[in-house]
């Protein structure tokens, strides 16, 4: 199982470090932290996955979620989203993200 992703992305004169990690089944949470060069935390994203803990494909779903969140965060930085003061990420619900990876969302998560 993948434990996490780390990337550095440059936007204009600023280098951002992105770190995405699964905090384990007990926490049932994926954290993505965006750092600016120098170590200052710019933003922290948390995605909880308690709703899918009983999914047969849980390991794969977590890996896919981590990859998707990390990729989207990288794209946000490349578009300059995190270079502006007070910028906030575009709204994406956990349901939208999960619907791409759960074959039978009604039975796996109870979502409709």
N, C-alpha and C positions, 0 to 999 in steps of 0.2 A: 504494500500500500504506500502511496505517495504521502510523505509527511508534510510537504509544503513546497511553495514556489517562491523564488526570489528573483527580482529583476531590477535593473537600473534603466531609467528612461530619462532622456534629456529633453527639456522643452526650453527653447531659447537658451538662456545662460544658466538655467537651474537644472540640477540633476536630482531626480526623485528616485527613492528606493522603495520598492513595493514588496511586501512580505505577506504571503497568504499561508495560513496553517490551519489544520484541523485540530481542535482542542480535545478531541476524543469523544467517545460515546457517552461518558458520564456528563460532560458539558453539552454535548450535542450541538456544537457551535463551530463555525468556520470564522476565523478572524483575518481580516486584511488590513494591514497598517501601511499608510503612505508616509514616508519620511522625506523631508527636504534635505539637500546636502547640508551637512553640519549636524544632522541627527534630530532636528526638531520634527515632532509628529504633526503632520498636516491634517490627517483624518484617519479615523478607525471605522471600519465597516464590520458589522457582526451579522452573520446569517445563522439562525437556529434551524436545526433539522429534526427536532423531536417528533414532528408529525410523520416522519418516514422511518423511524427506528425499526419498525417491523417489516420493512421492505426486504424482499428476498435478494435484491440486487443493491443492498445498502453500500457496500464498499465501492462499487462502480459509481453509484449515484453521488457519493461524497467526492470521489476523485473528479467526476465531471463538473460538479458544482464548484469545486475549488478552481479548476481550470477556467471555467466560464467567468467566475468572479474576478480572477486574476487578469484574464484577458480583457475584460470590460474596463477594469481599473487602469490597465496600461493604455487602452484606447482613450479613456478620459484624459489622461495626462498628455498624450500626444495631441489631443484637440485643444489643450490649454486650459482645461477646466480647473485644475488645481493650482494654476499660477495666479489666479485672481483672488483677492481678499474676499472672504465670506462666500466663496463658491460652494454650491451644494451639488451632489451627484443627481443624475436623472433618476426618477422614480422607476424602480423595477421591483415588482413584488416577488416574494419567494415562490408563490404559486406559478408565476410566469417562468421563472427559472426551472422549477421542478418539472413543469409540464413537458419540457423538452426531453427529460431523462427518465421519467417513470412511464413504463409501457402502459400500465393500467392504473392511472391516478386515483380512480374511485376506490379500488380495493386496497391499494398500497397506502393511501393517505387519507381517504375519506373526503377529499376535495372534489368538488363538482364544477 
